[in-house]
């Protein structure tokens, strides 16, 4: 089931399969009425997050996409606490590929469940934003929402 829901940050496409969320991405598409219970729970929790009332998500997710390596990186992303950031290099170390920051950054960029799998919490070693599949304005917004201020070196 796919649905597009409106949030304070714009429109997000949310997809579920077998009772779990498998996709959340920013979109230019307009709201659709298609929904199911897990999409509605996801919508509710995302609204709470955007309102500053939620720091963790507890609806089911599933990786319907990605290689085993990408999925390992995405699992590592879920370990980054709300309000904290780490570098791509640190993320690479956490998945035991410390000399492969680019591969980790690539996997980070292919994360299908943005916000919930918090790839926005990964930045450059220099303190710069790095990239974000939904755009750097969205990444800045999410980091600001979590009271994270970057001071590029």
C-alpha positions in Angstrom: 0.0 0.0 0.0 1.3 3.4 -0.9 0.1 6.7 0.4 1.2 10.4 0.2 0.5 12.4 3.4 1.0 16.1 4.1 3.3 17.1 7.0 4.8 20.3 8.2 7.9 19.5 6.1 5.9 18.9 2.9 4.6 15.7 1.3 6.0 12.3 2.2 5.3 9.1 0.3 4.8 6.2 2.7 4.7 2.6 1.6 3.8 -0.5 3.7 4.0 -4.2 3.0 2.9 -7.1 5.2 2.2 -4.8 8.1 5.5 -2.9 8.1 6.7 0.4 6.7 9.2 -0.2 3.8 9.5 3.3 2.3 9.3 7.0 3.4 10.6 9.7 1.1 9.8 13.3 0.4 7.8 13.7 -2.8 6.1 16.4 -4.9 3.0 14.3 -5.3 -0.2 15.3 -3.7 -2.1 13.6 -0.8 -3.7 10.3 -1.6 -6.4 8.7 0.5 -5.0 5.2 0.3 -3.9 4.0 3.7 -3.7 1.1 6.2 -3.2 0.8 9.9 0.6 0.9 9.9 0.7 3.9 7.5 -1.7 5.7 9.8 0.4 4.9 12.9 3.5 6.0 10.9 1.7 9.3 10.0 0.7 9.9 13.6 4.2 9.2 15.0 5.9 11.4 12.3 3.5 14.3 13.2 4.5 13.9 16.8 8.2 13.9 15.8 7.7 17.1 13.7 5.9 18.7 16.6 8.8 17.9 19.0 6.8 15.4 21.0 8.5 12.1 19.9 12.2 11.1 19.7 11.8 7.4 18.7 9.5 5.5 16.4 8.0 2.1 17.4 6.0 1.0 14.4 7.3 -2.0 12.4 9.7 -1.4 9.5 11.2 -3.8 7.0 13.9 -3.5 4.4 12.2 -4.5 1.2 15.1 -3.1 -0.7 18.9 -3.1 -0.5 21.9 -5.4 -0.2 22.9 -7.1 3.0 25.7 -4.4 3.4 23.2 -1.6 2.9 20.8 -3.1 5.4 23.7 -3.4 8.0 24.4 0.3 7.5 20.7 1.1 7.9 20.6 -0.9 11.1 23.6 1.0 12.4 21.8 4.3 11.6 19.0 3.3 13.9 21.5 3.2 16.8 22.3 6.9 16.5 20.3 8.6 19.3 18.0 11.5 18.8 19.8 14.8 19.0 23.2 13.4 18.2 25.3 13.2 15.0 28.2 11.0 13.9 30.5 11.3 10.9 30.4 9.0 7.8 33.8 7.7 9.0 32.4 6.8 12.5 29.5 5.1 10.8 31.9 3.1 8.7 33.8 2.1 11.9 30.5 0.9 13.5 29.9 -1.4 10.5 33.5 -2.6 10.6 34.5 -1.0 7.3 36.5 2.0 8.6 38.4 2.4 5.3 35.2 2.5 3.2 33.5 5.7 4.2 32.3 6.2 0.6 30.6 2.9 0.5 28.9 3.7 3.8 27.9 7.1 2.5 26.4 5.5 -0.6 24.4 3.0 1.5 23.3 5.9 3.7 22.0 7.7 0.6 20.0 4.7 -0.5 18.1 4.4 2.8 14.5 3.8 1.9 13.0 4.8 5.2 14.2 8.3 5.7 13.7 10.1 9.1 12.8 6.9 10.9 16.1 5.3 9.9 17.9 8.6 10.7 20.4 9.0 7.9 20.1 12.8 8.5 22.2 12.3 11.7 25.3 11.5 9.7 27.6 14.4 8.7 31.1 15.0 7.3 34.1 14.6 9.5 34.7 18.4 8.9 31.4 19.2 10.5 29.7 19.9 7.1 26.3 18.5 6.3 27.3 16.0 3.7 24.4 14.9 1.5 20.7 14.0 2.0 18.4 12.3 -0.6 15.6 14.7 0.3 17.8 17.8 0.0 20.1 19.7 2.3 17.3 22.1 3.4 15.3 19.1 4.7 18.5 17.8 6.5 19.1 21.2 8.1 15.4 21.3 9.2 15.6 17.8 10.8 18.8 18.5 12.6 17.4 21.8 13.9 14.3 20.0 15.0 16.6 17.8 17.1 18.5 20.8 18.5 21.6 19.9 16.6 23.8 22.8 15.6 26.7 22.1 13.3 29.9 24.1 13.5 31.9 23.3 10.4 35.6 23.3 11.1 
